[in-house]
Amino acid sequence: MRFENRIISASAGTGKTYRLSVEYICLLLKYYVTHPDFRTDSILVITFTRKACAEIRERIISQMDKLISGEDEGLLKSIRGHIPGDPKSLSIDEENKLRSARYEIKADNRNLQVMTIDSYIGGIFRNIVRPLKSIDSYDLEINAEMKRMPALMQHLLQPKLIGLLERILSRKVERSMDAYASLFKGLIQNRWIYYLIRNCSDHHPSAQDPLQYDFALDLKELIGFIAENKKKPQKKLLLCFKKDFSKLFSHDDLEAGEIIEEIIKMSRRSSDAMKILHVLQKQPIFNKPDLNKDMHSLATDLQDRTLRALGEKLYYEFFLAEQEEILQLWESVLAEYDRLLYYHKTLNYDDISWLTFEALFSPDPPLFRMEDASEATEFYAFLSHRSRFMLIDEFQDTSLLQFKILLPIMEEISSGYGSKDFGGIVVVGDEKQSIFGWRGGERDLLIKLKDIIPSLGEVKMEKLSHSYRVGEDMMSFINSIFSDTRLHEYLADQDMAWDYPLVKSALGNVSGSIEYKTMGFNSIGGEKPMIYQSFVDDMLLPAISKSKDETVAIICRTNKQLAQLQLLLEDEDKSKSPVFQPNAPIIEHHLVAPLISWMRYLAYKDYLDLLALLRSDYLRISSGVLKEIVDTIHAHESRKPASDQELTFEDIEVAHKLYLLAQKLVDSPPSVILQETVDLLFAQPENVPERDYLNLHAFIRIAQDWELNHAKDGLLVSEFLDYLIQNQEQEDFTQVSVENREGIELLSIHRSKGLQFDRVFVFYELSSASRKKTELYQALDFGDSGFRKISQYALSYHFEQILPHSPMADLYSQRQRAALLEELNNLYVALTRAKKHLHIFLVYPSKKEWGDYYEYLQGNGSVKLTHVMAEILHSYFADIPKTETGVHSIKRDYPEKKTDEDAKESPKSATQLRVARHQPPDLAKMPDYPLPDAASFKELYLDKRQALWGDIAHFYLSFIKRDLPDEHSLASRQAISRYGSLVPKAKLEKLFASVREALREHSYLFSGDYDRIFCELEVGTHRIDRLMIDMRAKLGVIVDYKTGGIHEEDQLEIYQKELMKLPILQGFSWDLRYVMLSI
Amino acid sequence: MQFINLNFDQDLNARAFEEIRPHTVLVFPTRASAHSARLAFETRWALEDLVFCSIADFKDTLLCGQIPFLEDEKRLLTLYQVLTPEQKEYFHLSEYSLMLEWGQQFFRFMQEFCEAGYDVLRLSDLLLDAGLMLKQWQEKHIEQLSEIVQGYHRRLQDLGFTDRIFEYEPPQTPLPYQGYRIIFVNQYYYSKLETSLIESCARANEILLIYHGASSGEEIWPKTRFDLSRSFEDLVSKPRIKIYESATEDQHAMAFSAMIRDMSPGVIIDPTFLRQPYSSFFEEAQSPHPIPITQSRYYVFLAFLNEIVESQRRHPGFVPLGMMIRRLRDPHMARIICPGWRNEDQVMLMQELFGLSKDGILYLDLEPEDQFGQSKSHLHTMDLCRKLFSLVQKILAIRSIADLIELSSDLLDPQYIASDLELSKTDLLPKVFTALANFGAIEELGLVEDWEKIFEHPGIGIFGLWLDFLKSQSLRYEATASASKWEISNLLDSRNRSYDYPVFLQMVEGIMPKSPEAIWLLNEVQRRHLGMISYDDIRDWERYYFFRLVLCAKEATIFCYQNQEKNINVSSFVGELSHLYATQPDGSLFYEKFPDILFSGLFEGKQKGDEMALYRTDDLSDDFFCLPADPLRDFGPEHETTQSSYDLKMLSENPFAWYISSHRKISPKIVELEETISPPLFGNLMHSFFGEVLGRSPSVHKDLDSIRSTFEDHDALTHKLQEIIDSPDFYYKIPKNHNARYLSTIISPRLADSLQEFYNRFLWWQLKDTEFRMIPEAEYMTKAEQQYRILTRVSHEDVGYVVKIRGRADLRIETPQKLIIVDFKTGKASEDQLLFYEYFYYLLSDISLKERLHSFIWQILDMSIDDCSAKVAKHRESYPQKIADALQACLEGGYMIASKSKGKRYLQEITRSDLWLNKGEENEI
């Protein structure tokens, strides 16, 4: 029977992980053993984060265990919802299936296929694309494109491209080429869009297209109208305009005709034209009092017409020209980038996805021909042969590029045919949580999936309607906010769709609270710090002072806000819980940064670094002592002529001690410096959080790791500092934390996704982040629901502002709408992270009361979606009394239920831990190395190579027992084989001849008296050149060949002693011989 | 051939020894297992003719012919030379360095292909194998590779060499062993080549294969199928197993370190141990390790030279100053170059270098005389660079290894470079000279026709190749420390060994068993089809040797970890092991989730922090954030301070930081010199340009006509800018990368435009009907302007303190009606700076001139003028008082940290304004 493909819509907290694991187990019960081709690894689970992978993996295993042991009735009930059978227990057959599958998974992790989409695509890349592209190995590096940037820029400045580059860049010149890095980075990261435009677009607007409007005419009409209708005819015309407009001209004594002429002239220069556009789009350009009142609206209409005509004109004249330039530049950037990629061999995830896509789909180069049906099918058969079921989590975050790669696999297995006759897909997602549009996440993929993949057939659409995260009160709040009619009316007005299904709580009554405070600030007056202070004092501290054993998170929109809050909160007096940003670099940790300063002082005698250590949390020296040190440094540094002596701070005890420590450590490896410094300085006050120790250890570990694995030449601290700078953005260089045990996590909304906390503070500022001016603007419209074709596109670096007034205005507003929906999703994600306590702090950029501010926004028509949301929140709490500090609070207490999670093991104190220090060997304490007694090592080892000749001769002789021709032949072959890549064969043969010659003088070595002969005999830890045994005479002859140059005395005695230990040689007499061979 | 199967209970070696006859060869999987078996057998030796060897040595003995094999970099160099330009393009091998990895993969693949019994010279036969189902790209690759192999083979024949990749079958010549008994002691996997060799040996020798553990199925030759459950069931006594699971890699190591003291020393099986920082947790397992030569002074010096030499690829003739500072910070480097130097010379050298970096210099010239000429302030730099760069020039001039050897016998002689300790306590000299001799063999063997065909710059290439060649060496010394009682091993090295109490670390998926390696040319299915070693073989192999070690032990202790954040999972082998023990009596397998060990434990009990705690201020009262004032000392006998505009800004915003940076002039030492056009560099460049164009000295003009021509000729303006860029003032400050080209091609015309626009949009409007005097920024200053002028005075305890100022405005224009000050900017403008100039030039002399003052900022890149006159006028009156108030506050209450957030960024790590913020006081004014 064909598998019923499913698309499951799962609002926040509705148990996606649980559901996916149930789906997984159901597939096992249905197909395992029953279908001969089915294996446990036929099911592939794809998700977005490594953590989610691990969670799903763990959940699947634990649920299989629970089912086998019959522990979880609820789980069995869920299974029975899909697989008919006894509601009380598994059948014996079912249990056996699970046991067997469980064993397979246990014994080989590869049988449980759970991976992130990045690693899945990475797998395709590694195993299929990389070899065909002949990339032998590569390193994953987050900032790979930035490392290649200098070489890329160098390339772009070649004569062939300079003209093009100049046209684009000279519109807004930066002081260095480096300042354009984000433009080029954008071109690289979005190379997929370039591909689409070049290959999948029939939209080709041209500057030659006829214009619909006449700017000159409209402008003439507008200026003429104002000139004719100004109240005071004698007043200079320009003075009747607003300042922004009149400032366009160098003086104010211009007549209407001159103004028009000047503007038309200006509109031919792009920078001036943009100024005109900017002025025209501000309403209105004229001073209302200077114009008859009944003429205002007519003048405004004329201005709108002029603006539209200007927009059209500029679109065709400047926008399109630049768009074409960008496409040309893009092509060159990508071609060079690819070349560099093969050179540097460092890739980021975008590179991997792109290269994979390119190899599979791109017509050029046609390394893998998708158009060749047999080859394509074969390839996807290969991929989908093993994986016959795909369970995809967080589908709304899939990027188009990723989706395109997955699509043929999804098509095959969802059809239930192909390389095997069974298969299916379960897609889980929530379009409300699509917040990764900025990195290519495409929300519409989930919404339109059914249409995009017809092979899904009669796909079953499901909505998970119960939350397992929050209690009824919290659920009711979230439902109320997101189903509010004002929101949905606004969305409908703006032609936006955002479906919110009501969700019920599966937990019933749960104690918890919801708090809300709103605060306006004057964006010009620099009042922002007060906002943060109020958030901390009025909302955060009162709440966390009462809480204990909770997981707590503060969620903000931007990293800048997180940094501000971290600064405020790192006051141990105020917050008992340490605060941390999981993403913060380790080199900024308050116990690590001073160590870096200290190492810089050791390396470069930078006194500011010394002062930084002295004032850091290790020492916090008083300002009095600090000043004394500062004055001492000043006196030393300002000596004329400059002092050639180091400053020792002999009169200032603390600084002198550090100076002495520096003297001691200056040549030590970094890990030793760090350990000794921490030993000396870290007094460890009682309340040092474990996280600090963890980070301190992590940093020392980085130093040790560098010494063991990365130091290329020497262990100098200056090289280590350089290494830190080069790698500070790598994943391993972020701060570490003790998960879920302590502290308040500071998270961006994006990072909070998929996580949940007992208590969540949402710090939300109502001002939208704008695009960085140094980035590329792009807007795309897919004409079809399958995302196969681009019907319209717009690209710009300088002229984005033209777009809303151009023929492409719809495209512009479509992109704006998408951004707004994403913002709504951001808010949804932020407000649904809390399990029990939610605190919302809403900030808006005005000193007015919220109500007045909202009214003002409504008045000038600038209400945005986020304003509507804020209004909804505000009115929700309007009737809830607020505290003195302005916080509205809803709080409910119910009897507590115990949960499994409460039983966590407490960490083990490690006082018994005794850690050895890895110290590099101290050569000074070592005895002299037993070097051969040679006049010149160079002569011995390099010129005459006596040691090597000796080795070769010994090796040759190790085959010569009886001086037989066969032995010499074998010896010669073996020696040539071993030493032929060090010495020319002819020389070797000459050497062999001289050995043979030399042996003639020692014919006694081959006397028939010896019935046993051993060459290169290993005894104990020694190797004896030659041992000759006369069994009858019980005589042993130990021979050591000497080939000149190097002599090691006393060897023979040592060998004799060693041999005498052997039982078989007891009672033997010994003859010890050095055999000198002149070679 | 005879096969013997043993249970894990049985002693493998003992059983093998029973089979020894007078002429016997015992072949083991590794040299280590052969060696330990030999030692175990030694006392029973009855002088039989015995060979204990590894399978690799055994093969070598069998396969050698009359033609020498080429190895390592010698084969890579040879291979590189046979590649055609098209082949290099096809495989993206544009230079030799890119070849290293590709070449290794190439040889590895060919070796495996040959091990599977195929003739690499018939590689193209693969194209005929329908069962392989080759992709189009694979067919192309194979065609290319086949040609390369053929070319390589031809080249080797010409040179009189061969390669092991061509040895795919037993030789036709008689084998060295005739009439021997050859015992293969428990090798889990035999390649096709190995099996053919063994079979061919079987014709003239007696072959015995011993296998340890139960085998499933009938077929045990050549592949063994390990039956774990039978092997386990067959065991009379099952080993005890202890498994500890932790949360992270460090925690798992700490769990072991908490227990190691109570354990008897044995073996630690951890393939990563010696590369792991956590290895330092185990004092008990520390052994004296050889010192990598890369850590020797000799090598570090060569690496320093190499870095300079390499830098010549990017910008010939220029040596990055930042790199020089970083390297010369090690005083030994300077002393190698200038042996007579004392400590003081090193101090002076660093002062000079930091002086250059402070001045914005990015490079040193490879010809130091060109840069420093007769400069007396750079004597040490000059002395050092002259010697150092002359050596660099010699390296750049190298054309052959013979040249390098000559240099290494002279200026680069290790005896002069290495430290005394390295020379006397290690084998550095033999190591280096031997390596050099071996390196020289490349030429002696005639492997390279022309280095220029390999390296674009032979000097750079050969020297880099030499360092690459050298870096894998390590130095030996006579260790005084005793060897560790714990043996550190891995599954590979511990094959066939047995231990009573093995400890396993890193039992996580991906390490044990290890992840599959990147495939090359053929995928796993295709490799299996051809009988080449596949990942499944390797995994089976690891599984076998793991379970063999465990099941041959008395008690095995296993440490593993599981980490959700990183998606790290416990090894499948552990899963299989626990399943195996599921039916065993309680106690035979102990599984514990080891509680996290607090990292504080790593730092406890050894700090002497108390000693330093004496100096620590725990009371964060206001005093902590305020440097105490001692006005009479702080302001010297003159009771004055001399300030720039920037200094004054800092004084008013953050007196604490001002005292350190501006007043006491303690500045940072800059090492990380970015090769970019920084804002100060760009500012200086523009100022010079504008100054140059506008004239070096004040000039009086009747009307604009006299200066019009200066602005009209765009080409002349651009040319002038280029002259400035190339002038000594900027030559070493301009980055020699893409930014330099950007500057000359895109910025230059733009700056010329800007000047023209400055004339059209500003000068013309301001000066069209008037005579004027133009005073550009220049070295020229009137006597009065060279003097500091008193901006304000403050009295404290009856002593008067003065603030003196001096500065240079970019441009002043004086007309009968107006006094115009213009500042050229590329970014945010500061009105305070304009105010500062107004006071310095005019108002301090005559306050009534304020009526005529007009201040502007010309935004150079935007080509727009900001008329700041009104804004400046607004603050004009209060400016001196603001400074006076700030100083007065310092004199009275000390130098406080910033009171407003904008001043907090100054020296925050020293002022600790972060802690002040947290005091929660209403400090936002």
Interface residues (C-beta under 8 A of the other chain):
Chain A: R50 K51 C53 A54 E55 R57 E58 Y103 I105 K106 A107 D108 N109 R110 T116 R126 N127 I128 R130 P131 L132 S134 I135 D136 S137 P150 M153 Q154 L156 L157 I162 L165 E166 L169 S170 K172 V173 E174 R175 S176 M177 D178 S250 H251 Y342 Y343 L367 F368 R369 E375 E378 F379 G526 E527 P529 M530 Q533 D537 L567 L568 L569 E570 D571 D573 K574 A593 P594 S597 A603 Y604 K605 D606 Y607 L608 D609 L611 A612 R615 S616 Y618 L619 R620 I621 S622 S623 G624 V625 L626 K627 V630 D631 I633 H634 E637 S638 A642 S643 D644 Q645 E646 E653 V654 K657 S671 V678 D679 L680 L681 F682 A683 Q684 V688 E690 Y693 L694 L696 H697 I700 R701 Q704 D705 L708 N709 A711 K712 D713 G714 L715 L716 S718 E719 L721 D722 I725 V738 E739 E905 S906 P907 K908 S909 A910 T911 Q912 L913 R914 V915 A916 R917 H918 P920 P921 L923 A924 K925 M926 P927 D928 Y929 P930 L931 P932 F937 K938 L940 Y941 L942 R945 A947 L948 L970 S972 R973 Q974 I976 S977 R978 Y979 G980 S981 L982 V983 P984 K985 L988 R1012 F1014 E1018 V1019 G1020 I1029 M1031 L1062 P1063 I1064 L1065
Chain B: H35 R38 L39 E42 T43 W45 A46 L47 D49 F52 D60 T61 L63 C64 G65 Q66 I67 P68 F69 L70 E71 D72 K74 Y90 F91 H92 S94 L98 E101 W102 Q105 M133 K135 Q136 W137 Q138 H141 G160 F161 P176 A247 D250 M254 S257 A258 R261 L274 R275 Q276 P277 Y278 S279 S280 F281 F282 E283 E284 Q286 P288 H289 I291 T294 Q295 R297 Y299 V300 L302 A303 F304 I325 R326 R327 R329 D330 N343 E344 D345 V347 M348 M350 Q351 F354 I405 S409 D413 Q415 L421 E422 S424 K425 T426 D427 L429 P430 F433 T434 L436 A437 N438 G440 A441 E444 L445 G446 K471 R476 Y477 E478 A479 T480 A481 E509 A518 I519 W520 L521 N523 Q562 N563 Q564 E565 K566 N567 N569 S571 S572 G575 E576 S578 H579 K593 F594 P595 D596 I597 L598 F599 S600 G601 L602 F603 E604 G605 K606 Q607 K608 G609 D610 E611 M612 A613 Y615 R616 T617 D618 L620 D623 F624 F625 C626 L627 P628 R633 F656 Y659 I660 R664 K665 I666 S667 P668 K669 V671 E672 E675 T676 I677 S678 P679 F682 N737 H738 N739 R741 Y742 L743 T745 I746 I747 P749 R750 R761 W765 T826 L861 G894 K900 S901 K902 L907 E909 I910 T911 R912 D914 L915 L917 N918 K919 G920 E924
